[in-house]
Amino acid sequence: MKLGLLALMLLLGLAVVAEEAASEAANLVTWPGPPGVTPSADYTLTVAGQPVFVYPARVRSLLQPREDGDLVTKRALTPPELAAFAIFDLRGPVTVAVRPTRPFTAATILPQRAGITPTINDGVIHFQLTEPRHLTVLLDGTSEQPLHLFISAPETKIPSPDDPTVQYFGPGVHEIGQLRLQSGQTLYLTGGAVLRPKLPPDAKPTIQAWSKLPAWPGNVITVHGAEGVRIAGRGIIDATQLPRHGWTMLTVNKSTKVSISGITLLDSASWNVNLRSSHDLTVANLRIIGARLNSDGIDLVNCRQVTVRDC
């Protein structure tokens, strides 16, 4: 009789655990890593018991000063460091488990105002999330090889890929040239989409007067003289294939009612977001990881009525 009661209690306990796991999994929105992208060698990640793809990202790929102290003219690149990041959306509370591949003794979750104190068990960092927020995991108090977690609420305005006003990029790696958006158009990058801009074979550089270095003027994405343009999604634009000083990632010029949200910009060869002579602009939930000199984040030049938030 006692054995039967214990068995029943065990089954009920397992059922509760399974129900809680299913509830957590329903709170998670994630996307598989695209073929052609090698996952980070530094971390594996599970959220609500589900694997989440971790991307590598170059950081601190700077230029070395010359012996005469000149910080402008030609000098060699220092070897880049690597960070890691993951992208997912949350509807409600979940458990996060981060397994670094290198030995460590302590972990910190930033920003500190998030109030998240992780636990460490058998080389795995555990913590609870109750709401979407962007976080960084540091090991042993150093900023080397961090893990950035880009966590948002699920999207509510996902356009149809069949909409003629939408330039839609689905999951996978897409090599692109330069994109130009007209009034009323949307550029949408779904989760798991990676755009890799590449110079055309006949592209020729100019020589910058101030640095004496070659440059390739232009933009990966241009919005010029347009109104009502939207750039959104959970995808990535990765400019690693562009030489420095290459195209600016995204330029909005002489335009109005433009919104940029949710996408991730990696390793820009020049400025990331250049907003010029425009008004009524919103930049929200934009994620930027830069590696190279002059990879400014968000530059506002002669603009008005601009909102920048949660970036």
N, C-alpha and C positions, 0 to 999 in steps of 0.2 A: 504493500500500500504506500509506504514511504517512498519507495523507488519510483512508483508511478507518479506521485506528486512532484518529485524532483524532476522527472522527465518532462512533465507538463510545464513546470516553471521554466525549465531550460528552453523548451520550444517557444514559449511566450516571449522569453527574453530575446531569442534569436529573431522572432518575428518583429519585435520592436526595433531592434538594430537594423533589420532589413528595411523597415518602413522609414526610419530616419535617414538611411543612406539613399533611398529612392527620393525622399523629399529634398535632400541636399543636391542630388544630381539634377533634379528639376530646376534648381536655382541657378545652374551653370549654363552659360552659352560659350562654346569654344569651337575652334576650327583646327583641323589637322595641318601639320606643316606641309608646305607644297613640295612636290618632287623637285629636286635641283637645289634645295636649300639644306645645308648640313646643320643639324641641330648643335646647340652649344655643347662643348665637351666639359663644361664646368658645373652644370646643374641638371637635375631632372626634377620635374614638378608634377604633383597631383593635386587636384582641387575636387572636393566632394568625392574622393576616391577615383576620379577620372584623370587619365594622363593629359597634360597640357603641353603643347610644343614650346620649347625654349629656343629662341633665336640667339645667335652670336651677333655682336656689334663692335666695330672698331671704335676706339676712343683714344684721345691724346696722341694722335699721329701728327706731331708738330715738327717744325723746322728747327734745325740746330743753329745757334749763333756761330758766326765765323770767328776766327781767332782775333780779328781786329775789332770785334764787338758789333759789327754790322748786323742788324736784325732784319734787314729788308731784302738784300740781294741774295743771289743763289747760295743755297746750302742744302745739305742732305736731310732727308726725313729721319726722325728718330723712329725706331721700330714701334708700331702701334701696340697699345694695350688692348685687351678685350673685356667687354662687359657682356651681359646677357639680359634678355628681356622676354617677357611673355605677355600675351594679349588675351583677355577673356572678359566677358560681361557677367554681371550678377543680378539675380532677381531677389535674393534673400540670403540668409546665413549659410556659410559653408566652412568646412575645415580645409586648411591649406597645409601641404606637406612638401618641404623643400629638401632635397638631398644634394648637398655639394659633393663634388668628386674629390676635393682636396681635404686633408685633415684640418679640423678647426676645433676650438673649445668654446667660443661664445658667438652669439648672433645678435644683431641689432636691427630693429625695424624702424625705418624712417618714413615720414617725419615723426618726431617724437610726440607731437601733439595728437597723433593717432592713438596713443596710449596702448599700443600692442606689445605685450611681453611674451615672447615665444618660449616654448619649452623644447629641449633637445633630448632625443631618445635614440640611442643606437645610431648616431650620425645623421639623424633626420631632424629638421627644424619644423615644429608644429605650431600653428596659431589659428585662431578663429577670426573670420571676417563676418561682419553683420551687414555691411553696406558697401557699395562701390567706392573705391578711392585708390589713387595711385600711390604705390609704396616702393621702397627700395630696401633690399636685404643686404646687410654688410656683415662680413665675417671678421671676427677678432679685431673690431675697431678700425679696420683699414678700408679705404675707398677702392682698393685694387680688386678687380674682378667682381663688381657688384652684380646683383640680380635686380632688375627693374620690373615691377609688375604694373601693367597698364590695365586698370580695372574700371569698367564703366557700367552704367545701367544699360539694358538692352535698347537697341535702336527702335524707334517708332515710325520712321519715315523711310523705309527701304524701297527704292524705286524698282520698277519692273525692267529687266534687261531688254524687253521688247519695246520700251518707250523710245520713240525716235529722238526725244530731246535729251536722252541719257547716253553718255559714254560709259559703258558698264564693263568692268573687268572682274571676271570670276576667279575662282581659286586657281593657283598655279603661278609660274614665273612668266612674265611678259616683257620682252625687250621692246623698248619704244624709242622714238625720237622725241621731237617737241610736240606738245599738245597745246591747242589754242581753243578756249571756250568762248562761245558767243552768248548773247543775251538769252536768258531763259533756259540755259543748258545746265545739266548736272553731270559731274564726274563722280562715279561711284566705284569704290574699291571694296569688294566684299572681303570678309575675313579669309585669310589664307591666300590672298592675291599679293604678289610682289611685282612691282614695276621696276625695271632696270633700264634707265635711260642710257643711251649710247650715242656717241658722236658719229655722224656719217663718215664714210671712208675718206671723202674729199675735204673734210673740215680742216681749215687752216687757222692757226692762232694769230692774234695780234700781240704786240709787245707792249706791256704796260709801261707808261712813262715813269711811274713812281717806283716800281719794283724791278724794272728791266726783265721781268719774267713773262713767259708766254701766257696768254689768256684766251678763252673761247667765249666771247660774249653771247648772251642769250638766256633763255629760261626753259626749264623742263615743262612747266605749265604757265601759260600766259592768259590773263584776263585783262583785256584792254578795251576801253570804251564800251563796256558792257554793263547790263543791269540784270539783277535777279539770277545770279549764278550761284550754284551750290557745289561744294566739294566735300565729300563725306565717305563714311564707311569704316571698316576696321582693317583695311589693307595697308600695305607698306610701299613707299617709294625709296629705293635703295640706289644711291648715286655712286657706289663704289667704283663702277666702271668708267666714270668721268674723271679726266685728269684735273688736277688743281692748276690753275684757277679756271674751272669750267662753268657750266651753266648754273645760274641761280635756280633753286628748286621751284619756287612759286612766286610769280610777280602779279600783283593786281595794280593796274594803272588807269587813272581817269574813269573809274567805274563806281557803281553804287549798288547797294543791297546785295552784297556778296557774303556768303557764309562758308567757313572752313571748319570742319569738325571731324574728330575721331580717327584720322589717319595718322600714320607714323612715318617720319622722315629720318632716313639714315644716311650718315656720312656724306653730307652735302659737299660739293666741290667749291661752293661759294656761299653766299647768303642762303638761308633757308626760306624765309617768308619776307618778301619786300612789298609793302603796301605804300602806294604812292598816289598823291593827288586824288584821293578817293574819299567817299563818305558812306555812312550807314553800313559798316562792316562788322562782322562777328567772327572771332576766332575762338573756338571752344574745344576743350578736350583734345588739343593737338599735342602729339608726343614727338619730341625731337631728341635724337642722340647724334651729336656731332663729333667729328674726329679731327678735322683739319683747320688750319689757320683761316680766319675770316669767315667761318661758318656761323655767322650771326643767327640768332634765333628768330625773332620777330621784329622787323624794323618798320616803324611808322614814319613816313616822310610826307609832310604837308597833307595830312589826313585829318578828318574830323568825324565825330560820332562813331567811334570805334570801341567795341567791347572785346576784351581779351580775358578769358576766364578758364579755370580748371586745366591749364596747360602745363 
